[in-house]
Amino acid sequence: MFIHHRSIRATMAGILLFIIAIMVISFIIILHRQNVVSREYDHFAQNYFNLSRLPGILEKSSTHFELYLRERNDESLAHYEEAYRQMKSIIALIQDEPGVDDDLTFYSRSLTNMMDYHRDLAGETLKYPNFTEIIYLRDLYDYMTQQSHSLTASYLNYGSLRYSEILEKEKQVTNTTYILLAVITMMSIGFAALLTRGLFQTIKTLARFAKLLAIDAQWHIPDLKPSKYIELNVVADAFNLMKRNMRQYINDLQEKASIELELSKEKLKNLEIDRLLKETQLRSLQMQMNPHFLFNTLNMISRKAMLRQADSAVELIQSISEILRYNLDNEGRPVELREEIRVLKSYLTIQQMRFQGRMTIDLRQTLKEGLAFIPPMTLQPIVENAIIHGLQNSVQGGRIVIEVAEEGSHFEIRIEDNGKGMTEEQLEQLFQRQGESGKNSIGLDNVRRRLEIQFNRSDLMTVVSRPGQGTTVAIIIPKEGEQGDVNLAYSGG
């Protein structure tokens, strides 16, 4: 069955961008409608203002007409003509208004006809003065003034009705937009809830399988099924690969243990056999990664998902995925020191998120051009040991300082904590072999043995500790191609 894989982060980002897009579009629609209402209001207000000027313009026209009758000067006639043009332009704007009612059309046409008639009759009267016609022209001004008032009142009524209709439409559009926005927002929240639910269920299954593997040692549990999320697939694939490799390594160890026993009895010292034994030891030690760390991390991811802290869950998944991939891709093969430090940072991310302020980790590194190789998963067990045994009873708050420095022909790594420290007896028990104590399968003895195998030396790690004064672990890593002993000029505690 084909499963479309997608990223958790991309899915959440898509939902968020979708909600933002809908909100922006809704805001634009509402703003546009408000602009439409504002423009319509300004339009009605401007027309009403122009109409309210008509009586004043008519009065000025009448005044200049009377002056021209008495004085016959061109200035009064020009003012009369200008008043006529102003009235015509104002009425033309009203007549061009779309959707005007019958009353508004009647009053505007009636006033326009009166104005045209007054102008024509005034022209004839000025050529051939007639007292009766002059009296009629004066009375006609009163009629036009009354008609202008009627026109203004009619337009005010028309504008009020039209503006009310526009407001009602704008209200309907706004309400519809808000409803649509609410529905889409609820749908997006539902999608996010489904995403969180799927994430939680997958991690819950992963945690249950890890518990069966870590506590009950059920190596034949089925593989985790593929998920539709890329990050979870990385963890699931790494978990399945780790389970199969550990099962295969157990079988290999049993077979190679038989070979080693036979070779020991026959006292064969062939170099090829010695190489195989070292390879077996390296793989065995590396595969002693504490399953409880994986189990605890998965439980923490499960809690983050249950609390819907998706960003924290994604960060934890990416960190544990990088650690698992690193551990499985380097099967007994030495890795560069810089790569080991990079993966250690992922481990520190998980621990700092786990303790949330109860622990401070200070990583200092001054790496230059030197090249050094180290057994994989060397630094993590030491830091884990400092956290478990050094900081669990710390009252003032845990602190770990990790220093990596390049010193001539070697690199020096120091890991120091402010925990409860250890007595001399506890220090002696610290390096007991797995067969003697059974409790340090991923502890300092593991690291020391792997360093001995790779560098064929036993003087590369020192532990100094005193009760109540913390513990310091120092490791010397020779540079690539360097030979000879390295003296540890170091004291602590």
C-alpha positions in Angstrom: 0.0 0.0 0.0 1.5 3.3 -1.0 1.8 5.9 1.7 2.3 9.6 0.9 5.1 10.8 3.3 5.2 14.3 4.4 7.0 16.3 7.1 5.4 17.2 10.4 6.9 20.7 10.3 5.7 21.2 6.7 2.2 20.0 7.5 1.9 22.4 10.5 3.4 25.2 8.5 0.8 24.5 5.7 -2.1 24.7 8.2 -0.8 27.9 9.7 -0.2 29.5 6.3 -3.7 28.5 5.2 -5.3 30.2 8.3 -3.2 33.3 7.7 -4.1 33.4 4.0 -7.8 33.1 4.9 -7.5 35.9 7.5 -5.7 38.2 5.1 -8.2 37.6 2.3 -11.1 38.2 4.8 -9.4 41.4 6.0 -9.0 42.6 2.4 -12.7 41.9 1.6 -13.9 43.7 4.7 -11.5 46.6 4.0 -12.7 46.8 0.4 -16.3 46.9 1.5 -15.6 49.6 4.0 -13.8 51.7 1.3 -16.9 51.2 -1.0 -19.2 52.5 1.8 -16.9 55.4 2.5 -16.7 56.4 -1.2 -20.5 56.2 -1.5 -20.9 58.3 1.6 -18.5 60.9 0.3 -20.2 60.9 -3.1 -23.7 61.5 -1.6 -22.3 64.1 0.8 -20.6 66.0 -2.1 -23.7 65.9 -4.3 -25.9 67.1 -1.4 -23.5 69.9 -0.7 -23.6 71.0 -4.3 -27.4 70.8 -4.4 -27.6 72.9 -1.2 -25.6 75.6 -3.1 -28.3 76.0 -5.7 -30.5 78.5 -3.9 -27.4 80.7 -3.2 -26.3 80.5 -6.9 -29.9 81.4 -8.0 -29.8 84.4 -5.7 -26.5 85.5 -7.1 -27.8 85.0 -10.6 -30.9 87.1 -9.8 -28.7 89.9 -8.4 -26.4 90.0 -11.4 -29.4 89.9 -13.8 -31.0 92.9 -12.0 -27.6 94.8 -12.2 -27.4 94.1 -15.9 -30.9 95.4 -16.5 -30.1 98.7 -14.7 -26.4 99.2 -15.8 -26.0 97.1 -18.9 -22.4 96.2 -18.0 -20.6 93.2 -19.4 -19.3 92.1 -15.9 -22.9 91.5 -14.6 -23.8 89.6 -17.7 -20.6 87.4 -17.3 -21.6 86.6 -13.7 -25.1 85.8 -14.8 -23.8 83.3 -17.4 -21.3 81.8 -14.9 -24.1 81.2 -12.4 -26.1 79.5 -15.2 -23.2 77.2 -16.0 -22.6 76.2 -12.4 -26.3 75.3 -11.9 -26.2 73.2 -15.1 -23.1 71.3 -14.1 -24.6 70.5 -10.6 -27.9 69.3 -12.0 -26.0 67.3 -14.7 -24.2 65.3 -11.9 -27.6 64.4 -10.4 -29.1 63.4 -13.7 -26.1 61.2 -14.4 -26.5 59.4 -11.1 -27.4 55.7 -11.7 -30.6 54.4 -10.3 -32.2 57.8 -9.4 -35.9 57.6 -8.6 -38.8 59.3 -10.5 -39.1 62.3 -8.1 -35.5 63.2 -8.4 -35.7 62.9 -12.2 -38.8 65.1 -12.3 -37.3 67.8 -10.1 -34.0 67.9 -11.9 -35.6 68.1 -15.4 -38.1 70.7 -14.2 -35.4 72.9 -12.8 -33.3 72.4 -15.9 -36.2 73.5 -18.2 -36.9 76.5 -16.0 -33.3 77.6 -16.2 -33.1 77.1 -20.0 -36.5 79.0 -20.4 -35.3 81.8 -18.1 -32.1 82.2 -20.1 -33.8 82.3 -23.4 -36.5 84.7 -22.2 -33.9 86.9 -20.5 -32.0 87.1 -23.8 -35.1 88.3 -25.7 -36.1 90.7 -22.9 -32.6 92.3 -22.8 -32.9 93.0 -26.6 -36.5 94.2 -26.5 -37.3 95.3 -22.9 -40.8 94.4 -21.7 -41.9 95.3 -18.2 -44.3 92.3 -18.0 -41.7 89.8 -19.0 -39.2 91.3 -16.5 -41.8 90.8 -13.7 -42.3 87.2 -14.9 -38.5 86.6 -15.0 -38.3 87.8 -11.4 -41.1 85.5 -10.3 -39.5 82.6 -12.2 -36.5 82.9 -9.9 -38.8 82.2 -7.0 -40.1 79.1 -8.7 -36.6 77.9 -9.5 -35.6 78.5 -5.8 -38.5 76.4 -4.6 -37.7 73.7 -7.2 -34.1 73.6 -6.0 -35.2 73.1 -2.5 -37.5 70.3 -3.6 -34.7 68.8 -5.6 -32.3 68.9 -2.6 -34.9 67.3 -0.3 -35.6 64.6 -2.9 -31.9 63.8 -3.3 -31.5 63.6 0.5 -34.2 61.1 0.7 -32.8 59.1 -2.3 -29.3 59.2 -0.8 -30.4 58.1 2.6 -32.2 55.1 1.1 -29.3 54.2 -1.2 -26.8 54.5 1.6 -28.9 52.3 3.9 -29.0 49.6 1.2 -25.2 49.8 0.8 -24.7 49.5 4.6 -27.0 46.5 4.7 -25.1 44.8 1.9 -21.8 45.6 3.6 -23.1 44.2 6.8 -24.2 41.0 5.1 -20.8 40.6 3.4 -19.0 41.2 6.6 -21.2 38.7 8.5 -20.7 36.1 5.8 -16.9 36.7 5.8 -16.8 36.3 9.6 -18.8 33.1 9.5 -16.6 31.7 6.7 -13.5 32.6 8.6 -14.8 30.9 11.8 -15.7 27.8 9.9 -12.3 27.5 8.1 -10.5 28.2 11.4 -12.5 25.4 13.2 -11.6 23.1 10.3 -7.9 24.0 10.5 -8.0 23.4 14.3 -9.6 20.0 13.6 -6.9 19.1 11.1 -4.2 20.2 13.6 -5.9 18.0 16.3 -5.9 15.0 13.9 -2.2 15.6 13.2 -1.4 15.7 16.9 -3.5 12.5 17.5 -1.7 10.6 14.7 1.6 11.8 16.0 0.8 10.7 19.6 -0.5 7.3 18.5 2.7 6.6 16.4 5.0 7.6 19.3 2.9 5.6 21.8 3.4 2.5 19.6 7.1 3.3 19.3 7.4 3.7 23.1 5.6 0.4 23.7 7.9 -1.5 21.3 11.0 0.1 22.9 9.8 -1.0 26.4 9.3 -4.6 25.1 12.8 -4.5 23.6 14.6 -2.7 26.5 12.9 -4.3 29.5 11.5 -7.7 28.3 14.3 -8.3 25.7 11.7 -9.4 23.2 14.0 -9.3 20.1 11.4 -10.9 17.8 8.8 -8.2 18.1 7.4 -7.1 14.6 8.9 -4.1 12.8 7.3 -0.7 13.2 5.0 0.1 10.4 5.8 3.0 8.1 4.2 6.3 9.1 3.0 9.1 6.9 5.4 11.5 8.5 9.0 11.7 7.4 10.5 12.4 10.9 8.7 9.4 12.4 9.8 7.2 9.6 13.4 8.1 10.3 13.0 7.0 13.9 11.0 3.9 13.0 13.6 2.8 10.4 16.4 3.4 12.8 14.6 1.5 15.5 13.9 -1.5 13.2 17.5 -1.5 12.0 18.8 -1.3 15.6 16.6 -4.2 16.6 17.7 -6.4 13.7 21.4 -5.5 14.1 21.3 -6.3 17.8 19.7 -9.6 17.2 22.2 -10.4 14.5 25.1 -9.2 16.7 23.9 -11.6 19.5 24.1 -14.5 17.0 27.4 -13.3 15.7 28.8 -13.0 19.2 27.7 -16.5 20.0 29.3 -17.9 16.9 32.5 -15.9 17.4 32.7 -16.8 21.0 32.8 -20.4 20.0 35.5 -19.7 17.5 37.5 -17.7 20.1 37.2 -20.6 22.6 38.5 -23.1 20.0 41.3 -20.8 19.0 42.3 -20.3 22.6 42.5 -24.0 23.3 44.6 -24.6 20.2 46.8 -21.5 21.1 46.6 -20.1 17.6 47.9 -16.6 17.3 47.2 -15.8 13.7 47.0 -12.0 13.0 43.8 -12.3 11.0 42.1 -14.0 13.9 43.3 -11.3 16.2 41.8 -8.7 13.9 38.4 -10.5 13.9 38.5 -10.6 17.7 39.1 -6.9 17.9 36.3 -6.2 15.4 34.0 -8.4 17.5 34.9 -6.5 20.7 34.3 -3.1 19.1 30.9 -4.1 17.8 29.9 -5.7 21.1 30.9 -2.6 23.1 29.3 -0.2 20.7 26.0 -2.1 20.7 25.7 -1.9 24.5 23.9 1.4 24.1 21.5 1.8 26.9 18.0 0.9 25.7 16.5 2.8 28.7 17.8 6.1 27.2 15.9 5.4 24.0 12.8 4.4 26.1 13.0 7.5 28.2 13.4 9.8 25.2 10.4 8.2 23.4 8.4 8.6 26.6 9.4 12.3 26.7 8.4 12.7 23.0 5.1 11.0 23.8 4.4 13.5 26.6 5.3 16.4 24.4 2.9 15.2 21.7 0.2 14.5 24.2 0.6 18.1 25.5 0.6 19.3 21.8 4.0 20.7 22.1 4.7 19.9 18.4 7.9 21.9 18.0 9.5 20.3 21.0 8.4 16.8 19.9 9.9 17.4 16.4 13.2 18.7 17.9 13.4 15.6 20.1 12.6 13.3 17.2 15.3 14.9 15.0 17.9 14.6 17.8 17.2 10.9 18.7 17.1 10.1 15.0 20.5 11.6 14.5 21.9 9.7 17.4 20.4 6.4 16.2 21.6 6.9 12.7 25.1 7.8 13.8 25.3 4.8 16.1 24.1 2.3 13.4 26.1 3.8 10.6 29.4 3.4 12.4 29.6 -0.2 13.4 32.9 -0.4 15.1 34.5 2.0 12.7 36.3 5.0 14.2 34.8 8.4 13.5 36.3 11.9 13.3 36.3 13.8 16.6 34.3 16.7 15.2 31.6 14.2 14.1 31.4 12.8 17.6 31.0 16.3 19.1 28.3 17.1 16.6 26.2 14.1 17.7 27.0 14.8 21.3 25.2 18.2 20.8 22.0 16.3 19.8 22.3 14.2 23.0 22.7 17.4 25.1 19.6 18.9 23.4 17.6 15.9 24.7 19.0 16.0 28.2 18.5 19.8 28.6 14.9 19.5 27.4 14.4 16.6 29.9 15.8 18.5 32.9 14.4 21.9 31.9 16.6 24.3 33.9 17.7 21.9 36.6 20.9 21.3 34.7 23.4 23.6 32.9 25.8 22.2 30.3 28.7 24.3 29.0 30.4 22.9 25.9 33.7 24.6 25.0 35.8 23.5 22.0 38.9 24.9 20.4 39.6 22.6 17.4 42.2 23.8 14.9 43.4 21.9 11.9 44.4 18.6 13.6 42.6 15.4 12.7 41.8 12.7 15.2 39.6 9.6 15.1 37.7 8.2 18.1 35.5 5.2 18.7 31.9 6.2 18.1 29.7 6.9 21.1 32.7 7.7 23.4 31.6 11.0 24.9 27.9 10.4 25.3 28.3 7.6 28.0 30.6 9.8 30.0 28.2 12.7 30.0 25.3 10.3 30.8 27.3 8.9 33.7 27.8 12.5 35.0 24.1 13.2 34.8 23.0 9.9 36.4 25.6 9.5 39.1 26.8 13.0 39.6 23.8 15.2 39.4 20.8 13.2 40.6 21.3 14.3 44.2 22.6 17.8 43.5 20.9 20.5 45.6 22.3 23.7 44.1 21.6 22.7 40.5 23.6 20.5 38.2 26.4 21.8 36.0 28.6 20.0 33.5 31.5 21.6 31.7 32.8 19.9 28.6 36.2 21.2 27.2 37.7 19.9 24.0 41.2 21.4 23.2 43.9 20.7 20.7 47.3 20.3 22.5 50.3 19.6 20.3 50.2 16.0 19.2 46.8 15.1 20.8 43.4 16.4 21.7 42.4 16.6 25.4 38.7 16.2 26.4 37.6 17.0 30.0 34.1 16.4 31.3 33.6 17.9 34.8 30.5 17.9 36.9 29.6 19.5 40.3 27.8 16.4 41.6 28.1 14.4 44.8 31.5 12.9 43.8 32.7 9.4 44.6 34.9 7.7 47.2 38.0 5.7 46.4 36.1 2.5 46.8 33.5 3.7 44.3 36.2 4.7 41.9 37.6 1.2 42.0 34.2 -0.3 41.3 33.7 2.2 38.5 35.9 0.2 36.1 34.7 -3.3 36.9 34.1 -5.4 33.9 30.6 -6.2 32.8 31.1 -9.8 33.8 32.0 -8.7 37.4 29.4 -6.1 38.2 26.8 -6.4 35.5 25.9 -2.7 35.9 28.3 -0.7 33.8 27.4 -2.0 30.3 27.4 1.5 28.9 29.6 3.2 31.6 33.2 4.4 31.8 34.6 0.9 31.6 33.0 0.5 28.2 34.7 3.7 27.0 38.1 2.8 28.4 38.0 -0.7 26.8 37.1 0.7 23.4 39.9 3.3 23.6 42.4 0.5 24.6 41.3 -1.6 21.6 41.6 1.2 19.1 44.8 2.8 20.3 46.4 -0.2 22.0 47.1 1.9 25.1 45.7 1.9 28.6 46.7 5.5 29.7 44.2 7.5 27.7 41.5 8.1 30.3 41.7 9.3 33.9 38.9 9.9 36.4 39.4 12.1 39.5 36.6 12.5 42.1 36.1 13.3 45.8 32.9 13.2 47.8 31.0 16.4 47.6 33.4 18.0 45.1 32.2 16.5 41.8 33.9 14.3 39.3 36.3 15.0 36.4 37.0 12.7 33.5 40.0 13.4 31.2 40.5 11.7 27.8 43.5 12.0 25.5 43.0 11.3 21.8 46.2 11.1 19.8 46.2 12.9 16.4 46.1 11.0 13.2 49.6 9.5 12.5 51.0 10.4 16.0 52.9 7.6 18.0 54.3 7.3 21.5 53.0 7.8 25.0 51.1 10.8 26.1 51.5 12.0 29.7 48.5 13.2 31.6 49.5 16.4 33.5 46.2 16.7 35.3 44.8 16.9 38.8 41.2 17.5 40.0 38.8 17.1 42.8 
